[in-house]
């Protein structure tokens, strides 16, 4: 009975990679919202650099997953 309740590995992989897709969109949304704040409340420029690095890291993992789904992944872990 327990075997029917367990999630398949593929479904868990897809749900994890879709969260990476959300992590690709979120930094740009946060940058936009931060730019709408009054000047004294805006974050420092290095915060934008960190958000850009966040985009690059999660973007790499998402692109690597899609490349692995279509053909050969960029990097195999």
PDB file with SEQRES, HELIX, SHEET and CRYST1 records, atoms N, CA, C and O in Angstrom:
SEQRES   1 A   77  UNK UNK UNK UNK UNK UNK UNK UNK UNK UNK UNK UNK UNK          
SEQRES   2 A   77  UNK UNK UNK UNK UNK UNK UNK UNK UNK UNK UNK UNK UNK          
SEQRES   3 A   77  UNK UNK UNK UNK UNK UNK UNK UNK UNK UNK UNK UNK UNK          
SEQRES   4 A   77  UNK UNK UNK UNK UNK UNK UNK UNK UNK UNK UNK UNK UNK          
SEQRES   5 A   77  UNK UNK UNK UNK UNK UNK UNK UNK UNK UNK UNK UNK UNK          
SEQRES   6 A   77  UNK UNK UNK UNK UNK UNK UNK UNK UNK UNK UNK UNK              
HELIX    1 AA1 UNK A    2  UNK A    5  1                                   4    
HELIX    2 AA2 UNK A    9  UNK A   35  1                                  27    
HELIX    3 AA3 UNK A   39  UNK A   41  5                                   3    
HELIX    4 AA4 UNK A   45  UNK A   70  1                                  26    
CRYST1    1.000    1.000    1.000  90.00  90.00  90.00 P 1           1          
ATOM      1  N   UNK A   1       0.818  -1.194   0.000  1.00  0.00           N  
ATOM      2  CA  UNK A   1       0.000   0.000   0.000  1.00  0.00           C  
ATOM      3  C   UNK A   1       0.867   1.266   0.000  1.00  0.00           C  
ATOM      4  O   UNK A   1       0.511   2.253  -0.643  1.00  0.00           O  
ATOM      5  N   UNK A   2       1.978   1.247   0.699  1.00  0.00           N  
ATOM      6  CA  UNK A   2       2.833   2.424   0.793  1.00  0.00           C  
ATOM      7  C   UNK A   2       3.411   2.799  -0.566  1.00  0.00           C  
ATOM      8  O   UNK A   2       3.628   3.980  -0.837  1.00  0.00           O  
ATOM      9  N   UNK A   3       3.663   1.824  -1.415  1.00  0.00           N  
ATOM     10  CA  UNK A   3       4.261   2.100  -2.725  1.00  0.00           C  
ATOM     11  C   UNK A   3       3.363   2.988  -3.583  1.00  0.00           C  
ATOM     12  O   UNK A   3       3.859   3.732  -4.430  1.00  0.00           O  
ATOM     13  N   UNK A   4       2.065   2.920  -3.376  1.00  0.00           N  
ATOM     14  CA  UNK A   4       1.149   3.740  -4.165  1.00  0.00           C  
ATOM     15  C   UNK A   4       1.082   5.183  -3.653  1.00  0.00           C  
ATOM     16  O   UNK A   4       0.648   6.077  -4.379  1.00  0.00           O  
ATOM     17  N   UNK A   5       1.505   5.410  -2.422  1.00  0.00           N  
ATOM     18  CA  UNK A   5       1.471   6.750  -1.855  1.00  0.00           C  
ATOM     19  C   UNK A   5       2.746   7.533  -2.129  1.00  0.00           C  
ATOM     20  O   UNK A   5       2.755   8.759  -2.024  1.00  0.00           O  
ATOM     21  N   UNK A   6       3.813   6.842  -2.476  1.00  0.00           N  
ATOM     22  CA  UNK A   6       5.098   7.506  -2.692  1.00  0.00           C  
ATOM     23  C   UNK A   6       5.081   8.277  -4.015  1.00  0.00           C  
ATOM     24  O   UNK A   6       4.534   7.818  -5.018  1.00  0.00           O  
ATOM     25  N   UNK A   7       5.701   9.468  -3.985  1.00  0.00           N  
ATOM     26  CA  UNK A   7       5.807  10.252  -5.216  1.00  0.00           C  
ATOM     27  C   UNK A   7       6.907   9.684  -6.094  1.00  0.00           C  
ATOM     28  O   UNK A   7       7.919   9.188  -5.600  1.00  0.00           O  
ATOM     29  N   UNK A   8       6.704   9.758  -7.367  1.00  0.00           N  
ATOM     30  CA  UNK A   8       7.758   9.339  -8.276  1.00  0.00           C  
ATOM     31  C   UNK A   8       8.854  10.388  -8.304  1.00  0.00           C  
ATOM     32  O   UNK A   8       8.611  11.575  -8.090  1.00  0.00           O  
ATOM     33  N   UNK A   9      10.060   9.924  -8.571  1.00  0.00           N  
ATOM     34  CA  UNK A   9      11.220  10.819  -8.577  1.00  0.00           C  
ATOM     35  C   UNK A   9      11.070  11.892  -9.653  1.00  0.00           C  
ATOM     36  O   UNK A   9      11.451  13.042  -9.432  1.00  0.00           O  
ATOM     37  N   UNK A  10      10.534  11.541 -10.787  1.00  0.00           N  
ATOM     38  CA  UNK A  10      10.364  12.516 -11.876  1.00  0.00           C  
ATOM     39  C   UNK A  10       9.472  13.679 -11.489  1.00  0.00           C  
ATOM     40  O   UNK A  10       9.756  14.825 -11.838  1.00  0.00           O  
ATOM     41  N   UNK A  11       8.399  13.395 -10.773  1.00  0.00           N  
ATOM     42  CA  UNK A  11       7.501  14.463 -10.353  1.00  0.00           C  
ATOM     43  C   UNK A  11       8.185  15.402  -9.359  1.00  0.00           C  
ATOM     44  O   UNK A  11       7.999  16.618  -9.411  1.00  0.00           O  
ATOM     45  N   UNK A  12       8.965  14.833  -8.465  1.00  0.00           N  
ATOM     46  CA  UNK A  12       9.673  15.660  -7.494  1.00  0.00           C  
ATOM     47  C   UNK A  12      10.724  16.514  -8.205  1.00  0.00           C  
ATOM     48  O   UNK A  12      10.908  17.681  -7.859  1.00  0.00           O  
ATOM     49  N   UNK A  13      11.414  15.941  -9.197  1.00  0.00           N  
ATOM     50  CA  UNK A  13      12.401  16.713  -9.962  1.00  0.00           C  
ATOM     51  C   UNK A  13      11.737  17.885 -10.672  1.00  0.00           C  
ATOM     52  O   UNK A  13      12.231  19.011 -10.610  1.00  0.00           O  
ATOM     53  N   UNK A  14      10.620  17.626 -11.345  1.00  0.00           N  
ATOM     54  CA  UNK A  14       9.945  18.694 -12.073  1.00  0.00           C  
ATOM     55  C   UNK A  14       9.466  19.798 -11.135  1.00  0.00           C  
ATOM     56  O   UNK A  14       9.585  20.981 -11.454  1.00  0.00           O  
ATOM     57  N   UNK A  15       8.929  19.416  -9.983  1.00  0.00           N  
ATOM     58  CA  UNK A  15       8.458  20.451  -9.059  1.00  0.00           C  
ATOM     59  C   UNK A  15       9.623  21.270  -8.521  1.00  0.00           C  
ATOM     60  O   UNK A  15       9.482  22.476  -8.319  1.00  0.00           O  
ATOM     61  N   UNK A  16      10.772  20.641  -8.285  1.00  0.00           N  
ATOM     62  CA  UNK A  16      11.939  21.384  -7.810  1.00  0.00           C  
ATOM     63  C   UNK A  16      12.452  22.333  -8.886  1.00  0.00           C  
ATOM     64  O   UNK A  16      12.836  23.459  -8.573  1.00  0.00           O  
ATOM     65  N   UNK A  17      12.466  21.914 -10.121  1.00  0.00           N  
ATOM     66  CA  UNK A  17      12.976  22.769 -11.191  1.00  0.00           C  
ATOM     67  C   UNK A  17      12.002  23.888 -11.524  1.00  0.00           C  
ATOM     68  O   UNK A  17      12.426  24.954 -11.969  1.00  0.00           O  
ATOM     69  N   UNK A  18      10.716  23.673 -11.321  1.00  0.00           N  
ATOM     70  CA  UNK A  18       9.768  24.761 -11.535  1.00  0.00           C  
ATOM     71  C   UNK A  18       9.931  25.837 -10.462  1.00  0.00           C  
ATOM     72  O   UNK A  18       9.645  27.009 -10.707  1.00  0.00           O  
ATOM     73  N   UNK A  19      10.391  25.438  -9.269  1.00  0.00           N  
ATOM     74  CA  UNK A  19      10.687  26.459  -8.263  1.00  0.00           C  
ATOM     75  C   UNK A  19      11.902  27.276  -8.695  1.00  0.00           C  
ATOM     76  O   UNK A  19      11.991  28.458  -8.363  1.00  0.00           O  
ATOM     77  N   UNK A  20      12.846  26.668  -9.431  1.00  0.00           N  
ATOM     78  CA  UNK A  20      13.962  27.425  -9.997  1.00  0.00           C  
ATOM     79  C   UNK A  20      13.456  28.437 -11.023  1.00  0.00           C  
ATOM     80  O   UNK A  20      13.999  29.536 -11.132  1.00  0.00           O  
ATOM     81  N   UNK A  21      12.434  28.075 -11.764  1.00  0.00           N  
ATOM     82  CA  UNK A  21      11.854  29.023 -12.721  1.00  0.00           C  
ATOM     83  C   UNK A  21      11.281  30.226 -11.984  1.00  0.00           C  
ATOM     84  O   UNK A  21      11.430  31.361 -12.437  1.00  0.00           O  
ATOM     85  N   UNK A  22      10.636  29.987 -10.869  1.00  0.00           N  
ATOM     86  CA  UNK A  22      10.138  31.091 -10.057  1.00  0.00           C  
ATOM     87  C   UNK A  22      11.259  31.950  -9.516  1.00  0.00           C  
ATOM     88  O   UNK A  22      11.122  33.167  -9.396  1.00  0.00           O  
ATOM     89  N   UNK A  23      12.386  31.302  -9.185  1.00  0.00           N  
ATOM     90  CA  UNK A  23      13.547  32.040  -8.680  1.00  0.00           C  
ATOM     91  C   UNK A  23      14.200  32.860  -9.788  1.00  0.00           C  
ATOM     92  O   UNK A  23      14.978  33.769  -9.496  1.00  0.00           O  
ATOM     93  N   UNK A  24      13.904  32.564 -11.047  1.00  0.00           N  
ATOM     94  CA  UNK A  24      14.398  33.383 -12.157  1.00  0.00           C  
ATOM     95  C   UNK A  24      13.585  34.660 -12.307  1.00  0.00           C  
ATOM     96  O   UNK A  24      14.122  35.697 -12.699  1.00  0.00           O  
ATOM     97  N   UNK A  25      12.320  34.592 -12.004  1.00  0.00           N  
ATOM     98  CA  UNK A  25      11.418  35.727 -12.182  1.00  0.00           C  
ATOM     99  C   UNK A  25      11.481  36.666 -10.982  1.00  0.00           C  
ATOM    100  O   UNK A  25      11.400  37.884 -11.141  1.00  0.00           O  
ATOM    101  N   UNK A  26      11.624  36.111  -9.794  1.00  0.00           N  
ATOM    102  CA  UNK A  26      11.540  36.878  -8.557  1.00  0.00           C  
ATOM    103  C   UNK A  26      12.566  38.012  -8.447  1.00  0.00           C  
ATOM    104  O   UNK A  26      12.182  39.107  -8.036  1.00  0.00           O  
ATOM    105  N   UNK A  27      13.853  37.818  -8.790  1.00  0.00           N  
ATOM    106  CA  UNK A  27      14.809  38.931  -8.625  1.00  0.00           C  
ATOM    107  C   UNK A  27      14.429  40.183  -9.417  1.00  0.00           C  
ATOM    108  O   UNK A  27      14.596  41.300  -8.928  1.00  0.00           O  
ATOM    109  N   UNK A  28      13.918  40.000 -10.636  1.00  0.00           N  
ATOM    110  CA  UNK A  28      13.542  41.154 -11.444  1.00  0.00           C  
ATOM    111  C   UNK A  28      12.326  41.866 -10.859  1.00  0.00           C  
ATOM    112  O   UNK A  28      12.232  43.092 -10.899  1.00  0.00           O  
ATOM    113  N   UNK A  29      11.402  41.084 -10.319  1.00  0.00           N  
ATOM    114  CA  UNK A  29      10.238  41.680  -9.680  1.00  0.00           C  
ATOM    115  C   UNK A  29      10.668  42.465  -8.441  1.00  0.00           C  
ATOM    116  O   UNK A  29      10.169  43.562  -8.190  1.00  0.00           O  
ATOM    117  N   UNK A  30      11.594  41.899  -7.674  1.00  0.00           N  
ATOM    118  CA  UNK A  30      12.066  42.575  -6.478  1.00  0.00           C  
ATOM    119  C   UNK A  30      12.855  43.833  -6.828  1.00  0.00           C  
ATOM    120  O   UNK A  30      12.744  44.844  -6.134  1.00  0.00           O  
ATOM    121  N   UNK A  31      13.654  43.781  -7.901  1.00  0.00           N  
ATOM    122  CA  UNK A  31      14.381  44.979  -8.332  1.00  0.00           C  
ATOM    123  C   UNK A  31      13.416  46.096  -8.735  1.00  0.00           C  
ATOM    124  O   UNK A  31      13.626  47.264  -8.408  1.00  0.00           O  
ATOM    125  N   UNK A  32      12.366  45.718  -9.442  1.00  0.00           N  
ATOM    126  CA  UNK A  32      11.372  46.711  -9.852  1.00  0.00           C  
ATOM    127  C   UNK A  32      10.682  47.328  -8.644  1.00  0.00           C  
ATOM    128  O   UNK A  32      10.535  48.547  -8.563  1.00  0.00           O  
ATOM    129  N   UNK A  33      10.259  46.488  -7.707  1.00  0.00           N  
ATOM    130  CA  UNK A  33       9.567  47.002  -6.531  1.00  0.00           C  
ATOM    131  C   UNK A  33      10.488  47.872  -5.673  1.00  0.00           C  
ATOM    132  O   UNK A  33      10.054  48.881  -5.118  1.00  0.00           O  
ATOM    133  N   UNK A  34      11.752  47.480  -5.568  1.00  0.00           N  
ATOM    134  CA  UNK A  34      12.703  48.290  -4.805  1.00  0.00           C  
ATOM    135  C   UNK A  34      12.959  49.635  -5.476  1.00  0.00           C  
ATOM    136  O   UNK A  34      13.199  50.630  -4.791  1.00  0.00           O  
ATOM    137  N   UNK A  35      12.912  49.676  -6.789  1.00  0.00           N  
ATOM    138  CA  UNK A  35      13.140  50.949  -7.482  1.00  0.00           C  
ATOM    139  C   UNK A  35      11.965  51.905  -7.311  1.00  0.00           C  
ATOM    140  O   UNK A  35      12.111  53.106  -7.538  1.00  0.00           O  
ATOM    141  N   UNK A  36      10.821  51.398  -6.920  1.00  0.00           N  
ATOM    142  CA  UNK A  36       9.639  52.239  -6.712  1.00  0.00           C  
ATOM    143  C   UNK A  36       9.598  52.848  -5.304  1.00  0.00           C  
ATOM    144  O   UNK A  36       8.754  53.699  -5.024  1.00  0.00           O  
ATOM    145  N   UNK A  37      10.505  52.416  -4.421  1.00  0.00           N  
ATOM    146  CA  UNK A  37      10.536  52.948  -3.062  1.00  0.00           C  
ATOM    147  C   UNK A  37      11.104  54.359  -3.060  1.00  0.00           C  
ATOM    148  O   UNK A  37      11.810  54.740  -3.994  1.00  0.00           O  
ATOM    149  N   UNK A  38      10.807  55.141  -2.024  1.00  0.00           N  
ATOM    150  CA  UNK A  38      11.450  56.452  -1.896  1.00  0.00           C  
ATOM    151  C   UNK A  38      12.967  56.281  -1.757  1.00  0.00           C  
ATOM    152  O   UNK A  38      13.438  55.270  -1.236  1.00  0.00           O  
ATOM    153  N   UNK A  39      13.708  57.252  -2.216  1.00  0.00           N  
ATOM    154  CA  UNK A  39      15.174  57.133  -2.266  1.00  0.00           C  
ATOM    155  C   UNK A  39      15.816  56.724  -0.938  1.00  0.00           C  
ATOM    156  O   UNK A  39      16.708  55.876  -0.959  1.00  0.00           O  
ATOM    157  N   UNK A  40      15.420  57.270   0.210  1.00  0.00           N  
ATOM    158  CA  UNK A  40      16.089  56.849   1.456  1.00  0.00           C  
ATOM    159  C   UNK A  40      15.855  55.387   1.819  1.00  0.00           C  
ATOM    160  O   UNK A  40      16.630  54.809   2.581  1.00  0.00           O  
ATOM    161  N   UNK A  41      14.803  54.785   1.287  1.00  0.00           N  
ATOM    162  CA  UNK A  41      14.474  53.401   1.635  1.00  0.00           C  
ATOM    163  C   UNK A  41      15.024  52.379   0.632  1.00  0.00           C  
ATOM    164  O   UNK A  41      14.959  51.174   0.879  1.00  0.00           O  
ATOM    165  N   UNK A  42      15.552  52.843  -0.471  1.00  0.00           N  
ATOM    166  CA  UNK A  42      16.050  51.916  -1.489  1.00  0.00           C  
ATOM    167  C   UNK A  42      17.287  51.174  -1.002  1.00  0.00           C  
ATOM    168  O   UNK A  42      18.096  51.730  -0.260  1.00  0.00           O  
ATOM    169  N   UNK A  43      17.433  49.929  -1.414  1.00  0.00           N  
ATOM    170  CA  UNK A  43      18.633  49.186  -1.009  1.00  0.00           C  
ATOM    171  C   UNK A  43      19.876  49.705  -1.720  1.00  0.00           C  
ATOM    172  O   UNK A  43      19.788  50.422  -2.717  1.00  0.00           O  
ATOM    173  N   UNK A  44      21.022  49.333  -1.192  1.00  0.00           N  
ATOM    174  CA  UNK A  44      22.299  49.747  -1.780  1.00  0.00           C  
ATOM    175  C   UNK A  44      22.518  49.004  -3.095  1.00  0.00           C  
ATOM    176  O   UNK A  44      21.882  47.980  -3.345  1.00  0.00           O  
ATOM    177  N   UNK A  45      23.413  49.515  -3.932  1.00  0.00           N  
ATOM    178  CA  UNK A  45      23.648  48.883  -5.247  1.00  0.00           C  
ATOM    179  C   UNK A  45      24.120  47.427  -5.166  1.00  0.00           C  
ATOM    180  O   UNK A  45      23.828  46.638  -6.064  1.00  0.00           O  
ATOM    181  N   UNK A  46      24.838  47.065  -4.114  1.00  0.00           N  
ATOM    182  CA  UNK A  46      25.317  45.689  -4.062  1.00  0.00           C  
ATOM    183  C   UNK A  46      24.181  44.702  -3.852  1.00  0.00           C  
ATOM    184  O   UNK A  46      24.344  43.514  -4.128  1.00  0.00           O  
ATOM    185  N   UNK A  47      23.025  45.168  -3.368  1.00  0.00           N  
ATOM    186  CA  UNK A  47      21.864  44.286  -3.270  1.00  0.00           C  
ATOM    187  C   UNK A  47      21.408  43.850  -4.671  1.00  0.00           C  
ATOM    188  O   UNK A  47      20.986  42.712  -4.873  1.00  0.00           O  
ATOM    189  N   UNK A  48      21.502  44.770  -5.619  1.00  0.00           N  
ATOM    190  CA  UNK A  48      21.124  44.443  -6.992  1.00  0.00           C  
ATOM    191  C   UNK A  48      22.109  43.444  -7.603  1.00  0.00           C  
ATOM    192  O   UNK A  48      21.727  42.592  -8.405  1.00  0.00           O  
ATOM    193  N   UNK A  49      23.376  43.560  -7.214  1.00  0.00           N  
ATOM    194  CA  UNK A  49      24.386  42.606  -7.689  1.00  0.00           C  
ATOM    195  C   UNK A  49      24.070  41.209  -7.157  1.00  0.00           C  
ATOM    196  O   UNK A  49      24.176  40.224  -7.888  1.00  0.00           O  
ATOM    197  N   UNK A  50      23.685  41.127  -5.893  1.00  0.00           N  
ATOM    198  CA  UNK A  50      23.342  39.827  -5.297  1.00  0.00           C  
ATOM    199  C   UNK A  50      22.113  39.237  -5.989  1.00  0.00           C  
ATOM    200  O   UNK A  50      22.067  38.033  -6.239  1.00  0.00           O  
ATOM    201  N   UNK A  51      21.133  40.059  -6.298  1.00  0.00           N  
ATOM    202  CA  UNK A  51      19.954  39.562  -7.010  1.00  0.00           C  
ATOM    203  C   UNK A  51      20.310  39.098  -8.420  1.00  0.00           C  
ATOM    204  O   UNK A  51      19.732  38.130  -8.914  1.00  0.00           O  
ATOM    205  N   UNK A  52      21.252  39.774  -9.071  1.00  0.00           N  
ATOM    206  CA  UNK A  52      21.724  39.335 -10.383  1.00  0.00           C  
ATOM    207  C   UNK A  52      22.448  37.999 -10.298  1.00  0.00           C  
ATOM    208  O   UNK A  52      22.280  37.145 -11.169  1.00  0.00           O  
ATOM    209  N   UNK A  53      23.249  37.813  -9.259  1.00  0.00           N  
ATOM    210  CA  UNK A  53      23.917  36.517  -9.056  1.00  0.00           C  
ATOM    211  C   UNK A  53      22.911  35.413  -8.780  1.00  0.00           C  
ATOM    212  O   UNK A  53      23.085  34.276  -9.220  1.00  0.00           O  
ATOM    213  N   UNK A  54      21.861  35.752  -8.051  1.00  0.00           N  
ATOM    214  CA  UNK A  54      20.784  34.794  -7.805  1.00  0.00           C  
ATOM    215  C   UNK A  54      20.166  34.348  -9.131  1.00  0.00           C  
ATOM    216  O   UNK A  54      19.903  33.163  -9.336  1.00  0.00           O  
ATOM    217  N   UNK A  55      19.941  35.300 -10.020  1.00  0.00           N  
ATOM    218  CA  UNK A  55      19.391  34.966 -11.334  1.00  0.00           C  
ATOM    219  C   UNK A  55      20.330  34.029 -12.103  1.00  0.00           C  
ATOM    220  O   UNK A  55      19.875  33.073 -12.730  1.00  0.00           O  
ATOM    221  N   UNK A  56      21.621  34.301 -12.055  1.00  0.00           N  
ATOM    222  CA  UNK A  56      22.588  33.478 -12.785  1.00  0.00           C  
ATOM    223  C   UNK A  56      22.663  32.055 -12.233  1.00  0.00           C  
ATOM    224  O   UNK A  56      22.704  31.093 -13.000  1.00  0.00           O  
ATOM    225  N   UNK A  57      22.680  31.918 -10.927  1.00  0.00           N  
ATOM    226  CA  UNK A  57      22.800  30.588 -10.322  1.00  0.00           C  
ATOM    227  C   UNK A  57      21.562  29.746 -10.611  1.00  0.00           C  
ATOM    228  O   UNK A  57      21.673  28.631 -11.121  1.00  0.00           O  
ATOM    229  N   UNK A  58      20.391  30.272 -10.290  1.00  0.00           N  
ATOM    230  CA  UNK A  58      19.178  29.507 -10.509  1.00  0.00           C  
ATOM    231  C   UNK A  58      18.881  29.331 -11.996  1.00  0.00           C  
ATOM    232  O   UNK A  58      18.286  28.332 -12.401  1.00  0.00           O  
ATOM    233  N   UNK A  59      19.293  30.298 -12.800  1.00  0.00           N  
ATOM    234  CA  UNK A  59      19.129  30.174 -14.247  1.00  0.00           C  
ATOM    235  C   UNK A  59      19.964  29.038 -14.803  1.00  0.00           C  
ATOM    236  O   UNK A  59      19.516  28.304 -15.685  1.00  0.00           O  
ATOM    237  N   UNK A  60      21.187  28.890 -14.286  1.00  0.00           N  
ATOM    238  CA  UNK A  60      22.034  27.794 -14.731  1.00  0.00           C  
ATOM    239  C   UNK A  60      21.387  26.452 -14.432  1.00  0.00           C  
ATOM    240  O   UNK A  60      21.347  25.578 -15.298  1.00  0.00           O  
ATOM    241  N   UNK A  61      20.881  26.278 -13.222  1.00  0.00           N  
ATOM    242  CA  UNK A  61      20.274  24.998 -12.865  1.00  0.00           C  
ATOM    243  C   UNK A  61      19.011  24.721 -13.679  1.00  0.00           C  
ATOM    244  O   UNK A  61      18.747  23.577 -14.047  1.00  0.00           O  
ATOM    245  N   UNK A  62      18.230  25.768 -13.961  1.00  0.00           N  
ATOM    246  CA  UNK A  62      17.026  25.569 -14.764  1.00  0.00           C  
ATOM    247  C   UNK A  62      17.378  25.217 -16.210  1.00  0.00           C  
ATOM    248  O   UNK A  62      16.786  24.308 -16.792  1.00  0.00           O  
ATOM    249  N   UNK A  63      18.340  25.936 -16.785  1.00  0.00           N  
ATOM    250  CA  UNK A  63      18.756  25.657 -18.170  1.00  0.00           C  
ATOM    251  C   UNK A  63      19.402  24.274 -18.255  1.00  0.00           C  
ATOM    252  O   UNK A  63      19.202  23.559 -19.238  1.00  0.00           O  
ATOM    253  N   UNK A  64      20.163  23.895 -17.251  1.00  0.00           N  
ATOM    254  CA  UNK A  64      20.788  22.571 -17.230  1.00  0.00           C  
ATOM    255  C   UNK A  64      19.716  21.479 -17.186  1.00  0.00           C  
ATOM    256  O   UNK A  64      19.858  20.447 -17.842  1.00  0.00           O  
ATOM    257  N   UNK A  65      18.649  21.699 -16.421  1.00  0.00           N  
ATOM    258  CA  UNK A  65      17.563  20.719 -16.351  1.00  0.00           C  
ATOM    259  C   UNK A  65      16.840  20.601 -17.686  1.00  0.00           C  
ATOM    260  O   UNK A  65      16.555  19.493 -18.140  1.00  0.00           O  
ATOM    261  N   UNK A  66      16.542  21.730 -18.315  1.00  0.00           N  
ATOM    262  CA  UNK A  66      15.849  21.696 -19.603  1.00  0.00           C  
ATOM    263  C   UNK A  66      16.743  21.056 -20.667  1.00  0.00           C  
ATOM    264  O   UNK A  66      16.256  20.298 -21.506  1.00  0.00           O  
ATOM    265  N   UNK A  67      18.047  21.354 -20.640  1.00  0.00           N  
ATOM    266  CA  UNK A  67      18.974  20.744 -21.594  1.00  0.00           C  
ATOM    267  C   UNK A  67      19.030  19.237 -21.382  1.00  0.00           C  
ATOM    268  O   UNK A  67      19.108  18.482 -22.351  1.00  0.00           O  
ATOM    269  N   UNK A  68      18.990  18.792 -20.138  1.00  0.00           N  
ATOM    270  CA  UNK A  68      18.972  17.362 -19.853  1.00  0.00           C  
ATOM    271  C   UNK A  68      17.669  16.708 -20.287  1.00  0.00           C  
ATOM    272  O   UNK A  68      17.656  15.540 -20.675  1.00  0.00           O  
ATOM    273  N   UNK A  69      16.583  17.451 -20.222  1.00  0.00           N  
ATOM    274  CA  UNK A  69      15.288  16.916 -20.654  1.00  0.00           C  
ATOM    275  C   UNK A  69      15.233  16.781 -22.170  1.00  0.00           C  
ATOM    276  O   UNK A  69      14.680  15.812 -22.689  1.00  0.00           O  
ATOM    277  N   UNK A  70      15.801  17.746 -22.879  1.00  0.00           N  
ATOM    278  CA  UNK A  70      15.783  17.741 -24.344  1.00  0.00           C  
ATOM    279  C   UNK A  70      16.840  16.811 -24.915  1.00  0.00           C  
ATOM    280  O   UNK A  70      16.581  16.073 -25.866  1.00  0.00           O  
ATOM    281  N   UNK A  71      18.029  16.849 -24.335  1.00  0.00           N  
ATOM    282  CA  UNK A  71      19.137  16.047 -24.845  1.00  0.00           C  
ATOM    283  C   UNK A  71      20.139  15.771 -23.751  1.00  0.00           C  
ATOM    284  O   UNK A  71      19.804  15.166 -22.732  1.00  0.00           O  
ATOM    285  N   UNK A  72      21.374  16.212 -23.956  1.00  0.00           N  
ATOM    286  CA  UNK A  72      22.413  16.035 -22.954  1.00  0.00           C  
ATOM    287  C   UNK A  72      22.496  17.271 -22.060  1.00  0.00           C  
ATOM    288  O   UNK A  72      22.486  18.396 -22.560  1.00  0.00           O  
ATOM    289  N   UNK A  73      22.577  17.073 -20.731  1.00  0.00           N  
ATOM    290  CA  UNK A  73      22.705  18.234 -19.848  1.00  0.00           C  
ATOM    291  C   UNK A  73      24.069  18.904 -19.995  1.00  0.00           C  
ATOM    292  O   UNK A  73      25.030  18.281 -20.446  1.00  0.00           O  
ATOM    293  N   UNK A  74      24.143  20.157 -19.617  1.00  0.00           N  
ATOM    294  CA  UNK A  74      25.396  20.904 -19.679  1.00  0.00           C  
ATOM    295  C   UNK A  74      26.418  20.313 -18.712  1.00  0.00           C  
ATOM    296  O   UNK A  74      27.581  20.118 -19.065  1.00  0.00           O  
ATOM    297  N   UNK A  75      25.971  20.031 -17.492  1.00  0.00           N  
ATOM    298  CA  UNK A  75      26.825  19.453 -16.460  1.00  0.00           C  
ATOM    299  C   UNK A  75      26.059  18.316 -15.803  1.00  0.00           C  
ATOM    300  O   UNK A  75      24.873  18.457 -15.505  1.00  0.00           O  
ATOM    301  N   UNK A  76      26.718  17.204 -15.578  1.00  0.00           N  
ATOM    302  CA  UNK A  76      26.089  16.079 -14.889  1.00  0.00           C  
ATOM    303  C   UNK A  76      26.567  16.044 -13.447  1.00  0.00           C  
ATOM    304  O   UNK A  76      27.771  16.027 -13.190  1.00  0.00           O  
ATOM    305  N   UNK A  77      25.646  16.034 -12.521  1.00  0.00           N  
ATOM    306  CA  UNK A  77      26.018  15.997 -11.106  1.00  0.00           C  
ATOM    307  C   UNK A  77      25.927  14.588 -10.585  1.00  0.00           C  
ATOM    308  O   UNK A  77      26.201  14.345  -9.410  1.00  0.00           O  
TER     309      UNK A  77                                                      
END                                                                             
